[in-house]
Each structure stands twice: as structure tokens, then as C-alpha cells.
Amino acid sequence: MLSKDFDTAPGLTIPPTHWYRSLAAAGLQNPDVHGPALHWLQVEGSFTKALQKKCRSSFQVNVIREGFAEPSDEEARRLSIPRRQKAWIREVQLCGDGQPWVLARTIIPVSCLEGRGRRLLNLGNKPLGAYLFSSPDWVRGPLETGLCQPELPNQPQLARRSLFHCGQTALMVCEFLLPALYQPQHPL
Ligand SMILES: C=C(O[C@@H]1C=C(C(=O)O)C=C[C@H]1O)C(=O)O
């Protein structure tokens, strides 16, 4: 998989994550889901749009890496694709006002890349959400809540994900929330 030579803070990476089918189920394990991140765990429409609304100056998508790679076994199961089958995997930082707010990982099975789906290979710094929410072909499934097991200090603790269905195929968007998004900022 192609990694961009991107100047990312150490540890600003995606940790192992346990996924729950509902916020309530995750909340039984970790009540933090009901804290300041709650709003972001529940945003239903385009996450990109919601982040853009919060920005004072700029919103940016920085591609960390993208290319064909094997999803994890758990991801393959969730997407009902054969284990070890390569998919197009895209990892980005969503930045507001120059600060990383979200790390996003999207798994796009080869079946989604046929026909009009081919353009998913060439998104670059254009947000995926703009494409998914502008096309009636894509229908979002229910949101899941993720509890991360951070191994490094900067790693996210809470996440959300959902499948987007297009006919018989589906891709999966996972969004890992960084504290800079939801913790109250203290003025210097
Ligand atoms: C799915 C959306 O797209 C956003 C954009 C992404 C990208 O460009 O890779 C990844 C995750 C999302 O938060 C959305 O806006 O809801």
C-alpha cells in the first residue's frame, strides 16, 4: 500500500478497536461514549459536512495512505468478503483549522470499484463523503460505536463506523475521533 510521506505526529495512528452494534452497548463497557464525544458519535449525515460547520477557517483531507491491501479478518467478516481478498484501503486525516480532528479508514471491496465506483480510486484529497452523499446509489447502514485500545499517547479512544451499501456491494467507513475534536479547548 502506498504511504504518503506525510508529516504526522508520532502515535497519531489507528489503534486496535472493539466494535459494538449500538452506542448503548459500548456505553456499558465505557461510559465515556456519553461524554463530550457523544454528539460526534451520533452524527447521521455527512461527517465531512458536520466537521466543516465546526471549522473557523479551513477544512482539509490529508491522505495518509491508500492502495490495495488486505483488510483485517474482522473487517472482511463485517463486509462479507473472502478473508485475505485485497480491497482498496484509504486512510486519511480530517483536519479542521489546521488540526487533525479525525482519522478515517475506509475499506472498499473490489466489487465496489466497477463502473462508476472506479472514481473511488482517484479521490485524492477530495472527501469521500462528498461523493457518497451526492449519489442516490449509496445507502448508509446503522452506525456502530468503537472502543479503542490505545497503545500510544496520541491515539484515539472512541470511534464510529458504518457500511454504505450500493446494490449488492458495500464499503465500510471507520472514523476515529481525536480528543482535539471534542475536548473543550483551553485558551492560553
Ligand atoms: C463518509 C464520509 O466521508 C468522510 C471522508 C473520508 C475520506 O475522504 O476518506 C473519510 C471518512 C469520512 O468522515 C462523510 O463525510 O460522512
The ligand as a MOL file (V3000), in Angstrom:
LIG
                    3D

  0  0  0     0  0            999 V3000
M  V30 BEGIN CTAB
M  V30 COUNTS 16 16 0 0 0
M  V30 BEGIN ATOM
M  V30 1 C -18.0910 9.2230 4.8940 0
M  V30 2 C -17.7580 10.4860 4.9220 0
M  V30 3 O -16.5810 10.8570 4.4070 0
M  V30 4 C -15.5660 11.3670 5.2110 0
M  V30 5 C -14.3720 11.4610 4.3310 0
M  V30 6 C -13.4220 10.4910 4.3080 0
M  V30 7 C -12.3440 10.4170 3.2580 0
M  V30 8 O -12.2160 11.3530 2.4640 0
M  V30 9 O -11.6330 9.4000 3.1970 0
M  V30 10 C -13.4450 9.5130 5.2710 0
M  V30 11 C -14.3780 9.4880 6.2700 0
M  V30 12 C -15.4490 10.4410 6.3660 0
M  V30 13 O -15.6340 11.0510 7.5680 0
M  V30 14 C -18.6370 11.5310 5.4770 0
M  V30 15 O -18.4300 12.7110 5.1880 0
M  V30 16 O -19.5900 11.1620 6.2090 0
M  V30 END ATOM
M  V30 BEGIN BOND
M  V30 1 2 1 2
M  V30 2 1 2 3
M  V30 3 1 2 14
M  V30 4 1 3 4
M  V30 5 1 4 5
M  V30 6 1 4 12
M  V30 7 2 5 6
M  V30 8 1 6 7
M  V30 9 1 6 10
M  V30 10 2 7 8
M  V30 11 1 7 9
M  V30 12 2 10 11
M  V30 13 1 11 12
M  V30 14 1 12 13
M  V30 15 2 14 15
M  V30 16 1 14 16
M  V30 END BOND
M  V30 END CTAB
M  END
